[in-house]
């Protein structure tokens, strides 16, 4: 039987690239996003057509525990969980509303609790499973004007390390991929001049691609079972 992978925030960018990578490897997929149902279903159809795998598209707000529970109850056991759903906020902390703060923390960090809590009973029962959480270099060093995002990704890193210790006796691996500047829609909020200035700071002299990010996630999934509790950085030498 083919293994099944669940990818949150999979309608575009890194999540979509990870879905394509795993489908190419023969995984059946469940892909979710919050709003872009039409885009998600189109992507699922393309993956089914290109790779002959099962791919279910489900609209699910990863920050809402009731929606996550309903989605997990619908799909059954999964072998691989990729927590990719995320939102950003760029601006002064003093200008940030309580609602926006909660949105960033709930989407980027609390969602990991909701999904992991749901999939872990099955993984523990089978004594196997892999979880990869998508993080950021800002989770380690912080970014001015991105306090909430940085705090949420710092939480992702600690969540990853702590849960890995908890689950190692059950042969479940929990790791994170921390990316620098990846050329996705999330980073297109910056002007062309700001993006150019950002690239000047990166030794590799370019942004990373979503396909490269997906390749790193694939390599983490193929690592030996002894590889767990790690936050692997890919940033073109930036940080």
C-alpha positions as a LaTeX table, in Angstrom:
\begin{tabular}{lrrr}
\hline
Residue & $x$ (\AA) & $y$ (\AA) & $z$ (\AA) \\
\hline
Unk1 & 0.00 & 0.00 & 0.00 \\
Unk2 & 1.13 & 3.52 & $-0.76$ \\
Unk3 & 1.95 & 5.79 & 2.12 \\
Unk4 & $-0.19$ & 8.86 & 2.77 \\
Unk5 & 1.09 & 12.37 & 3.43 \\
Unk6 & $-0.82$ & 15.38 & 4.76 \\
Unk7 & 0.44 & 18.83 & 3.77 \\
Unk8 & $-1.12$ & 21.98 & 5.20 \\
Unk9 & $-0.97$ & 25.27 & 3.32 \\
Unk10 & $-0.42$ & 23.40 & 0.06 \\
Unk11 & $-2.17$ & 25.61 & $-2.49$ \\
Unk12 & 0.95 & 27.52 & $-3.51$ \\
Unk13 & 4.64 & 28.13 & $-2.88$ \\
Unk14 & 6.60 & 25.70 & $-0.73$ \\
Unk15 & 3.53 & 23.64 & 0.17 \\
Unk16 & 2.59 & 23.09 & $-3.47$ \\
Unk17 & 6.18 & 22.16 & $-4.33$ \\
Unk18 & 6.29 & 19.64 & $-1.46$ \\
Unk19 & 3.02 & 18.11 & $-2.66$ \\
Unk20 & 4.46 & 17.72 & $-6.17$ \\
Unk21 & 7.65 & 16.16 & $-4.79$ \\
Unk22 & 5.80 & 13.63 & $-2.64$ \\
Unk23 & 3.35 & 12.74 & $-5.40$ \\
Unk24 & 6.31 & 12.07 & $-7.69$ \\
Unk25 & 7.63 & 9.69 & $-5.03$ \\
Unk26 & 4.32 & 7.82 & $-5.05$ \\
Unk27 & 2.64 & 9.13 & $-1.91$ \\
Unk28 & $-1.12$ & 9.44 & $-1.74$ \\
Unk29 & $-1.83$ & 12.98 & $-0.58$ \\
Unk30 & $-4.18$ & 15.11 & 1.42 \\
Unk31 & $-3.58$ & 18.79 & 0.69 \\
Unk32 & $-5.24$ & 21.63 & 2.57 \\
Unk33 & $-5.48$ & 25.40 & 2.54 \\
Unk34 & $-7.70$ & 28.03 & 4.12 \\
Unk35 & $-9.26$ & 29.88 & 1.18 \\
Unk36 & $-8.15$ & 28.82 & $-2.30$ \\
Unk37 & $-10.48$ & 25.85 & $-2.85$ \\
Unk38 & $-10.53$ & 26.16 & $-6.64$ \\
Unk39 & $-6.72$ & 26.37 & $-6.87$ \\
Unk40 & $-6.33$ & 23.46 & $-4.45$ \\
Unk41 & $-8.71$ & 21.21 & $-6.38$ \\
Unk42 & $-7.01$ & 22.11 & $-9.65$ \\
Unk43 & $-3.66$ & 21.18 & $-8.12$ \\
Unk44 & $-5.05$ & 17.88 & $-6.79$ \\
Unk45 & $-6.38$ & 17.00 & $-10.23$ \\
Unk46 & $-3.03$ & 17.74 & $-11.82$ \\
Unk47 & $-1.17$ & 15.58 & $-9.30$ \\
Unk48 & $-3.58$ & 12.71 & $-9.86$ \\
Unk49 & $-3.15$ & 13.03 & $-13.61$ \\
Unk50 & 0.63 & 13.45 & $-13.60$ \\
Unk51 & 1.56 & 10.78 & $-11.06$ \\
Unk52 & $-1.41$ & 8.40 & $-10.74$ \\
Unk53 & $-1.73$ & 8.92 & $-6.99$ \\
Unk54 & $-4.78$ & 9.62 & $-4.86$ \\
Unk55 & $-4.95$ & 13.27 & $-3.86$ \\
Unk56 & $-7.70$ & 14.77 & $-1.74$ \\
Unk57 & $-8.13$ & 18.54 & $-1.51$ \\
Unk58 & $-9.75$ & 19.81 & 1.68 \\
Unk59 & $-10.48$ & 23.41 & 2.66 \\
Unk60 & $-9.29$ & 23.71 & 6.26 \\
Unk61 & $-8.16$ & 26.64 & 8.38 \\
Unk62 & $-5.13$ & 25.23 & 10.20 \\
Unk63 & $-5.60$ & 27.80 & 12.98 \\
Unk64 & $-9.06$ & 26.44 & 13.83 \\
Unk65 & $-8.93$ & 23.30 & 16.02 \\
Unk66 & $-12.49$ & 22.29 & 15.14 \\
Unk67 & $-11.78$ & 22.41 & 11.41 \\
Unk68 & $-8.53$ & 20.48 & 11.87 \\
Unk69 & $-10.26$ & 17.81 & 13.94 \\
Unk70 & $-12.98$ & 17.45 & 11.31 \\
Unk71 & $-10.44$ & 17.18 & 8.52 \\
Unk72 & $-8.36$ & 14.57 & 10.37 \\
Unk73 & $-11.46$ & 12.55 & 11.16 \\
Unk74 & $-12.23$ & 12.48 & 7.46 \\
Unk75 & $-8.83$ & 11.31 & 6.19 \\
Unk76 & $-7.78$ & 8.62 & 8.70 \\
Unk77 & $-4.18$ & 7.68 & 9.41 \\
Unk78 & $-1.25$ & 9.44 & 7.74 \\
Unk79 & 2.38 & 8.37 & 7.50 \\
Unk80 & 3.89 & 11.82 & 6.88 \\
Unk81 & 2.73 & 15.19 & 8.19 \\
Unk82 & 4.16 & 18.41 & 6.77 \\
Unk83 & 3.08 & 21.48 & 8.73 \\
Unk84 & 3.52 & 24.26 & 6.19 \\
Unk85 & 0.54 & 26.60 & 6.73 \\
Unk86 & 1.74 & 30.07 & 7.70 \\
Unk87 & 0.94 & 33.76 & 7.51 \\
Unk88 & 3.20 & 36.75 & 7.97 \\
Unk89 & 2.87 & 40.28 & 9.27 \\
Unk90 & 5.33 & 43.04 & 8.41 \\
Unk91 & 5.07 & 46.18 & 10.48 \\
Unk92 & 5.77 & 47.79 & 13.82 \\
Unk93 & 4.68 & 45.82 & 16.85 \\
Unk94 & 2.92 & 48.91 & 18.19 \\
Unk95 & 0.77 & 49.01 & 15.05 \\
Unk96 & $-0.23$ & 45.34 & 15.30 \\
Unk97 & $-3.71$ & 44.48 & 16.50 \\
Unk98 & $-4.43$ & 41.74 & 19.02 \\
Unk99 & $-6.46$ & 39.95 & 16.34 \\
Unk100 & $-3.54$ & 39.92 & 13.89 \\
Unk101 & $-1.14$ & 38.74 & 16.62 \\
Unk102 & $-3.45$ & 35.84 & 17.40 \\
Unk103 & $-3.86$ & 35.01 & 13.70 \\
Unk104 & $-0.09$ & 34.74 & 13.21 \\
Unk105 & 0.52 & 32.68 & 16.36 \\
Unk106 & $-2.49$ & 30.42 & 15.83 \\
Unk107 & $-1.72$ & 29.76 & 12.16 \\
Unk108 & 2.05 & 29.35 & 12.45 \\
Unk109 & 2.37 & 27.63 & 15.83 \\
Unk110 & $-0.89$ & 26.46 & 17.41 \\
Unk111 & $-1.73$ & 24.65 & 14.16 \\
Unk112 & 1.18 & 22.28 & 14.85 \\
Unk113 & $-0.44$ & 21.29 & 18.13 \\
Unk114 & $-3.80$ & 20.68 & 16.43 \\
Unk115 & $-2.43$ & 18.53 & 13.60 \\
Unk116 & 0.14 & 16.60 & 15.65 \\
Unk117 & $-2.35$ & 15.86 & 18.40 \\
Unk118 & $-4.66$ & 14.37 & 15.78 \\
Unk119 & $-2.22$ & 12.22 & 13.79 \\
Unk120 & $-0.03$ & 10.96 & 16.63 \\
Unk121 & $-2.30$ & 8.25 & 18.08 \\
Unk122 & $-2.16$ & 6.36 & 14.78 \\
Unk123 & 1.57 & 6.87 & 14.37 \\
Unk124 & 2.29 & 5.73 & 17.93 \\
Unk125 & 0.10 & 2.66 & 17.43 \\
Unk126 & 2.04 & 1.72 & 14.28 \\
Unk127 & 5.43 & 2.72 & 15.77 \\
Unk128 & 6.29 & 4.78 & 12.70 \\
Unk129 & 5.72 & 8.20 & 11.24 \\
Unk130 & 7.49 & 11.37 & 10.15 \\
Unk131 & 6.66 & 14.99 & 10.88 \\
Unk132 & 8.36 & 17.94 & 9.19 \\
Unk133 & 7.57 & 21.46 & 10.37 \\
Unk134 & 8.35 & 24.38 & 8.07 \\
Unk135 & 10.22 & 27.10 & 9.94 \\
Unk136 & 12.31 & 30.17 & 9.14 \\
Unk137 & 15.72 & 31.58 & 9.92 \\
Unk138 & 13.84 & 34.31 & 11.81 \\
Unk139 & 12.88 & 31.67 & 14.35 \\
Unk140 & 16.52 & 31.55 & 15.43 \\
Unk141 & 17.62 & 35.20 & 15.15 \\
Unk142 & 14.45 & 37.30 & 14.87 \\
Unk143 & 13.59 & 40.00 & 12.35 \\
Unk144 & 12.79 & 43.65 & 12.91 \\
Unk145 & 9.22 & 44.47 & 11.84 \\
Unk146 & 8.34 & 40.75 & 11.99 \\
Unk147 & 8.13 & 40.14 & 15.73 \\
Unk148 & 5.04 & 37.92 & 15.67 \\
Unk149 & 6.31 & 35.85 & 12.75 \\
Unk150 & 9.73 & 35.46 & 14.39 \\
Unk151 & 8.16 & 34.48 & 17.71 \\
Unk152 & 5.93 & 31.91 & 16.04 \\
Unk153 & 8.81 & 30.31 & 14.17 \\
Unk154 & 10.98 & 30.28 & 17.30 \\
Unk155 & 8.10 & 28.37 & 18.86 \\
Unk156 & 8.08 & 25.98 & 15.89 \\
Unk157 & 11.75 & 25.20 & 16.50 \\
Unk158 & 11.25 & 24.50 & 20.21 \\
Unk159 & 8.07 & 22.53 & 19.51 \\
Unk160 & 10.02 & 20.39 & 17.04 \\
Unk161 & 12.89 & 19.62 & 19.39 \\
Unk162 & 10.64 & 18.87 & 22.37 \\
Unk163 & 8.17 & 16.67 & 20.48 \\
Unk164 & 11.04 & 14.74 & 18.88 \\
Unk165 & 12.26 & 13.74 & 22.34 \\
Unk166 & 8.76 & 12.72 & 23.36 \\
Unk167 & 8.23 & 10.55 & 20.29 \\
Unk168 & 11.68 & 9.02 & 19.73 \\
Unk169 & 10.79 & 5.92 & 21.83 \\
Unk170 & 7.87 & 5.34 & 19.42 \\
Unk171 & 10.15 & 5.52 & 16.33 \\
Unk172 & 8.54 & 8.74 & 15.10 \\
Unk173 & 10.85 & 11.40 & 13.69 \\
Unk174 & 10.10 & 15.11 & 14.12 \\
Unk175 & 12.28 & 17.64 & 12.32 \\
Unk176 & 12.02 & 21.15 & 10.89 \\
Unk177 & 13.27 & 22.89 & 7.78 \\
Unk178 & 14.16 & 26.55 & 8.41 \\
Unk179 & 14.33 & 28.60 & 5.24 \\
Unk180 & 15.76 & 31.96 & 4.39 \\
Unk181 & 14.27 & 34.02 & 1.57 \\
Unk182 & 12.32 & 31.74 & $-0.76$ \\
Unk183 & 10.76 & 33.29 & $-3.86$ \\
Unk184 & 7.10 & 32.74 & $-2.98$ \\
Unk185 & 4.00 & 34.88 & $-2.81$ \\
Unk186 & 4.57 & 35.52 & 0.90 \\
Unk187 & 7.69 & 37.52 & 0.04 \\
Unk188 & 6.06 & 39.41 & $-2.82$ \\
Unk189 & 4.65 & 41.92 & $-0.35$ \\
Unk190 & 8.00 & 43.68 & $-0.71$ \\
Unk191 & 8.70 & 46.13 & $-3.51$ \\
Unk192 & 11.11 & 45.34 & $-6.34$ \\
Unk193 & 13.68 & 47.62 & $-4.73$ \\
Unk194 & 13.30 & 45.93 & $-1.34$ \\
Unk195 & 13.62 & 42.51 & $-2.90$ \\
Unk196 & 16.78 & 43.58 & $-4.75$ \\
Unk197 & 18.29 & 44.95 & $-1.54$ \\
Unk198 & 17.46 & 41.68 & 0.19 \\
Unk199 & 19.18 & 39.63 & $-2.49$ \\
Unk200 & 22.32 & 41.77 & $-2.10$ \\
Unk201 & 22.60 & 40.51 & 1.49 \\
Unk202 & 22.50 & 36.84 & 0.45 \\
Unk203 & 25.89 & 35.29 & $-0.43$ \\
Unk204 & 24.25 & 33.01 & $-2.99$ \\
Unk205 & 23.12 & 36.24 & $-4.75$ \\
Unk206 & 19.54 & 35.07 & $-5.24$ \\
Unk207 & 16.43 & 33.89 & $-3.47$ \\
Unk208 & 15.82 & 30.21 & $-3.07$ \\
Unk209 & 13.09 & 28.44 & $-5.02$ \\
Unk210 & 10.12 & 26.51 & $-3.74$ \\
Unk211 & 11.41 & 23.44 & $-5.58$ \\
Unk212 & 14.70 & 23.67 & $-3.65$ \\
Unk213 & 12.77 & 23.95 & $-0.40$ \\
Unk214 & 10.78 & 20.86 & $-1.31$ \\
Unk215 & 13.97 & 18.96 & $-2.08$ \\
Unk216 & 15.27 & 19.68 & 1.42 \\
Unk217 & 12.04 & 18.40 & 2.95 \\
Unk218 & 12.36 & 15.26 & 0.82 \\
Unk219 & 15.91 & 14.72 & 2.03 \\
Unk220 & 14.81 & 15.10 & 5.65 \\
Unk221 & 12.13 & 12.46 & 5.08 \\
Unk222 & 14.75 & 10.09 & 3.64 \\
Unk223 & 17.18 & 10.50 & 6.53 \\
Unk224 & 17.81 & 7.52 & 8.86 \\
Unk225 & 15.36 & 7.07 & 11.72 \\
Unk226 & 18.05 & 8.21 & 14.16 \\
Unk227 & 17.80 & 11.69 & 12.61 \\
Unk228 & 15.23 & 13.50 & 14.76 \\
Unk229 & 14.83 & 16.72 & 16.70 \\
Unk230 & 16.80 & 18.74 & 14.13 \\
Unk231 & 16.14 & 22.19 & 12.66 \\
Unk232 & 17.88 & 22.20 & 9.29 \\
Unk233 & 18.62 & 25.61 & 7.78 \\
Unk234 & 18.77 & 26.47 & 4.08 \\
Unk235 & 19.32 & 30.16 & 3.36 \\
Unk236 & 22.01 & 30.56 & 0.70 \\
Unk237 & 24.58 & 31.43 & 3.38 \\
Unk238 & 22.54 & 34.44 & 4.47 \\
Unk239 & 22.33 & 34.07 & 8.27 \\
\hline
\end{tabular}
